Amino acid sequence: MIRLTLSSGSLRTLIEHQVPGWLARANRHTSAMRRRRRFSGPAIWGEIKRILMELQHHKCAYCERPMGNSVQANIDYDVEHFRPKGRVTPWPPPEKALRLGIRYSTGNGAADGYPLLAYEPGNLAVVCKMCNSPLKSDYFPIAGTASNASTDIAELDAVEKPLLIFPLGTQGRAPEEFITFHGIVPAPVKRSGPARRRARVTIDFFELHLRTDLNDGRAHCLVQLWDKIQLAKKGSSKQRQDAREVLAAAQEDYWPFSGCARAFLSLHTSDPQRAEQYYRAAHDIVTRKEPGLYPGSRSTSPRRHRPTR
């Protein structure tokens, strides 16, 4: 998960340019819900799905899994409300708490949801169906006090203290300040405190450490990067140049699993021996597809953990 930066004003300008009148309609529907105090309205956010897809470089906002960029690929994406527009259900559900060994508790957002944010562009993202329907669903864990009385996201964040990390926009701290990668395994940056708790909850919530498609994708990424690192040092002049270009591209926002790639390249600079260990573990996953080669990544018995409150 990485920060995809776009200010609220820039996003609104882009929406108005590409879908003229959308913001005015969104405002009318929001005013109606202010009177009703519950969500009831058309799903016009689908009209700006393509805008969000392009802004996110055709990656899921939460897991960074790459998705298609054709018109037909629209079906792979869901427009997701970070703060649910309707009800909010307590998280984690008992089955998930048991399966992942979650022993910590979280608060929950406003029980009736956030109808005033249903059409707020800063509350929307496009995500893969796995991150949306079975995982994000209508959950919204918080550390503070639930409130749905405002359309000001910064104001709500200050009161509610969301435990999930939102990667779009300029509000709040960047995801990479919370979550790093030990090879292909996502891990909290901090050893303790609220930042560690947010990282741990986000990792558990989206199962970023357990999903085979994500671990395999990150493993392929590391294997590719290791090859380019070697060519950048020992290849021909043309190979070195090509490798350096790929290594630079891997740190850009559009690169699939760029959060993992950036962490690996940074580690290689500071601790090349550890980086080589992570590469070899990723190589094993890519070539042998055996479980258990990478602790914490493909285990069927997740470690139990207690994030710092």
C-alpha positions in Angstrom: 0.0 0.0 0.0 1.4 3.4 -1.0 0.3 7.0 -1.0 -1.3 8.0 -4.3 -1.3 11.8 -4.0 -4.0 14.0 -5.4 -5.5 17.0 -3.6 -9.2 17.2 -3.1 -9.4 20.3 -5.3 -7.5 18.6 -8.1 -9.7 15.6 -8.0 -12.9 17.7 -8.1 -11.5 19.7 -11.0 -10.7 16.4 -12.9 -14.2 15.0 -12.2 -15.9 18.2 -13.4 -13.8 18.2 -16.6 -14.4 14.6 -17.5 -18.0 14.2 -16.1 -19.5 17.7 -16.3 -22.3 18.2 -13.7 -21.4 15.2 -11.6 -20.4 17.3 -8.5 -23.6 19.3 -8.7 -25.7 16.1 -8.7 -23.6 14.7 -5.9 -24.3 17.8 -3.8 -28.0 17.5 -4.4 -28.1 13.9 -3.3 -26.0 14.7 -0.2 -28.4 17.5 0.7 -31.3 15.1 0.4 -29.6 12.6 2.7 -28.9 15.3 5.2 -32.7 15.6 5.6 -33.3 11.8 5.6 -30.3 11.0 7.9 -29.8 7.7 6.1 -28.4 6.6 2.7 -30.9 6.5 -0.1 -29.8 7.5 -3.6 -28.5 6.4 -7.0 -25.0 4.9 -7.5 -23.7 7.6 -9.6 -20.1 7.0 -8.3 -19.9 4.4 -11.1 -19.7 7.3 -13.5 -16.3 8.3 -12.2 -14.9 4.8 -11.9 -12.6 5.3 -14.9 -11.1 8.4 -13.4 -10.2 6.6 -10.2 -8.8 3.7 -12.2 -6.4 5.9 -14.1 -5.4 7.9 -11.0 -4.6 4.6 -9.2 -2.5 3.4 -12.2 -4.9 0.5 -12.6 -4.0 -1.0 -9.3 -6.2 -1.9 -6.3 -5.9 1.0 -3.8 -5.5 -1.4 -0.8 -3.4 -4.4 -1.9 -1.7 -2.9 -5.0 -2.6 -5.9 -7.1 -2.5 -4.8 -10.8 -5.7 -5.0 -12.8 -6.6 -4.4 -16.4 -6.9 -1.0 -18.1 -9.4 -1.8 -20.9 -13.0 -0.9 -21.0 -13.8 -4.6 -20.4 -11.7 -4.5 -17.3 -14.2 -2.2 -15.6 -15.9 -5.3 -14.3 -12.8 -6.2 -12.2 -13.0 -3.0 -10.2 -15.5 -2.0 -7.5 -15.9 1.6 -6.3 -15.4 1.4 -2.6 -16.6 3.7 0.2 -13.8 4.0 2.8 -16.4 5.1 5.3 -19.4 2.9 4.6 -22.4 4.8 3.2 -24.8 2.6 5.1 -24.6 0.5 8.2 -21.3 -0.3 10.0 -20.8 -3.8 11.3 -18.4 -4.6 14.2 -15.0 -5.9 13.2 -13.5 -8.5 13.4 -16.3 -11.0 12.9 -15.9 -14.0 15.2 -14.9 -16.4 12.4 -12.1 -14.1 11.3 -10.9 -13.5 14.8 -10.6 -17.2 15.3 -9.1 -18.0 11.9 -6.4 -15.3 12.2 -5.9 -15.6 15.9 -6.9 -11.9 16.5 -7.0 -11.2 20.2 -7.2 -7.4 20.1 -10.4 -5.5 20.0 -11.4 -2.4 17.9 -14.0 0.2 18.1 -16.4 0.7 15.2 -17.6 3.6 13.2 -21.1 5.1 13.3 -23.6 2.3 13.4 -25.8 3.9 10.7 -22.9 4.6 8.4 -21.8 7.8 6.7 -24.6 8.8 4.3 -23.2 12.3 4.0 -20.0 10.9 2.5 -21.7 8.6 -0.1 -20.9 11.0 -2.9 -17.7 12.6 -1.5 -14.8 11.9 -3.9 -12.3 11.9 -1.1 -14.1 8.9 0.4 -14.0 6.8 -2.8 -11.4 4.4 -4.2 -11.4 1.6 -6.8 -10.4 -1.7 -5.4 -10.3 -5.4 -6.4 -13.3 -7.5 -5.5 -11.4 -9.5 -2.9 -10.5 -6.4 -1.0 -14.0 -5.0 -1.3 -16.8 -7.5 -0.8 -15.5 -10.2 1.6 -12.9 -8.0 3.4 -13.8 -4.3 3.5 -17.6 -4.9 3.3 -19.4 -2.6 5.7 -16.6 -2.6 8.4 -14.9 0.5 9.7 -12.8 0.0 12.8 -11.7 3.1 14.7 -9.8 3.9 17.9 -11.7 7.1 18.7 -15.4 8.1 19.0 -17.8 7.4 16.2 -19.3 10.4 14.4 -21.1 10.9 11.2 -22.2 14.5 11.6 -19.7 16.0 9.2 -18.6 15.9 5.6 -15.1 17.2 6.6 -12.9 14.1 6.4 -10.1 15.7 8.4 -12.5 16.6 11.1 -13.9 13.1 11.3 -10.4 11.6 11.3 -9.4 13.7 14.3 -12.4 12.5 16.3 -12.7 8.9 15.1 -9.0 8.0 14.6 -9.5 5.4 11.9 -7.5 2.2 12.3 -7.5 1.5 8.6 -5.0 3.3 6.4 -6.4 5.2 3.4 -3.9 5.5 0.5 -5.5 8.2 -1.7 -5.2 12.0 -1.4 -3.1 14.1 0.9 -5.0 13.7 4.1 -3.0 12.2 7.0 0.2 10.3 6.9 1.4 8.1 4.0 0.8 4.4 4.2 4.6 3.7 3.9 5.0 5.5 7.3 3.0 2.6 8.8 3.7 -0.5 6.7 6.9 -1.8 5.2 7.9 -5.2 3.8 10.3 -7.8 5.0 10.9 -9.4 1.6 7.3 -10.1 0.5 5.8 -10.0 4.0 4.1 -6.8 5.1 5.0 -5.6 8.6 4.5 -2.6 10.8 7.2 0.1 10.6 7.0 0.9 14.3 7.6 -1.5 17.1 4.9 -0.1 19.4 2.3 2.6 19.7 -0.7 3.8 17.7 1.2 3.6 14.4 2.0 -0.1 14.9 -1.6 -0.7 15.8 -2.9 0.9 12.6 -0.4 -1.1 10.6 -1.3 -4.4 12.2 -5.1 -3.8 11.9 -4.7 -2.9 8.2 -2.6 -5.9 7.4 -5.0 -8.3 9.2 -8.1 -6.5 7.8 -7.1 -7.0 4.2 -5.1 -10.2 4.9 -2.2 -8.7 3.1 0.2 -11.2 4.6 -1.9 -14.3 3.7 -3.3 -14.0 0.2 -1.6 -16.3 -2.3 -2.1 -13.9 -5.2 -0.4 -11.1 -3.4 2.5 -13.2 -2.1 3.1 -14.7 -5.5 3.0 -11.3 -7.1 5.5 -9.8 -4.7 7.8 -12.8 -5.0 7.8 -12.4 -8.8 8.6 -8.7 -8.3 11.6 -9.4 -6.1 13.0 -12.0 -8.4 12.8 -9.6 -11.3 14.4 -6.8 -9.3 17.2 -9.1 -8.1 18.0 -10.0 -11.7 18.1 -6.3 -12.6 20.3 -5.5 -9.6 22.9 -8.0 -10.8 22.7 -6.8 -14.4 23.1 -3.2 -13.2 26.4 -4.2 -11.6 27.8 -6.9 -14.0 26.0 -6.6 -17.3 27.1 -5.0 -20.6 26.8 -1.3 -21.0 23.4 -1.7 -22.6 22.3 -4.2 -20.0 23.4 -1.9 -17.1 21.5 1.0 -18.6 18.3 -1.1 -19.2 18.5 -2.5 -15.6 18.9 0.9 -14.1 15.8 2.1 -15.9 13.8 -0.9 -14.6 15.0 -0.3 -11.0 14.0 3.3 -11.2 10.6 2.4 -12.6 10.0 -0.1 -9.8 10.0 2.8 -7.3 7.3 4.7 -9.2 3.7 4.7 -8.2 2.5 2.8 -11.3 4.7 -0.2 -10.6 2.7 -3.3 -9.3 3.4 -3.9 -5.6 5.6 -0.8 -5.6 5.5 -0.6 -1.8 7.2 -4.0 -1.6 9.6 -3.0 -4.4 10.7 0.2 -2.7 11.3 -1.5 0.6 13.4 -4.3 -1.0 15.5 -1.8 -3.0 16.1 0.3 0.1 17.1 -2.8 2.1 19.5 -3.8 -0.7 21.3 -0.5 -0.2 21.6 -0.8 3.5 21.8 -4.6 4.0 22.6 -6.5 0.8 23.0 -9.8 2.6 19.6 -9.7 4.1 18.1 -8.6 0.7 19.7 -11.6 -0.9 18.1 -13.9 1.7 14.7 -12.4 0.9 15.4 -12.8 -2.8 16.2 -16.5 -2.4 13.1 -17.1 -0.4 11.1 -15.4 -3.1 12.9 -17.4 -5.7 11.8 -20.6 -3.9 8.2 -19.5 -4.0 8.4 -18.7 -7.7 10.2 -21.9 -8.8 8.9 -24.5 -6.4 5.5 -23.2 -5.1 5.9 -24.9 -1.8 4.2 -23.6 1.4 6.1 -22.7 4.4 9.2 -21.4 2.6 8.5 -17.8 3.7 7.5 -17.5 7.4 4.3 -15.5 7.7 3.5 -15.4 4.0 1.8 -18.7 3.1 1.3 -20.4 6.5 -2.1 -21.9 7.2 -1.6 -21.2 10.9 -1.1 -17.4 11.3 0.8 -16.2 14.2 -1.1 -14.7 17.0 -0.4 -11.1 17.8 -1.3 -8.3 20.1 -1.0 -4.8 18.6 -0.1 -2.0 21.0 -3.2 -0.2 22.0 
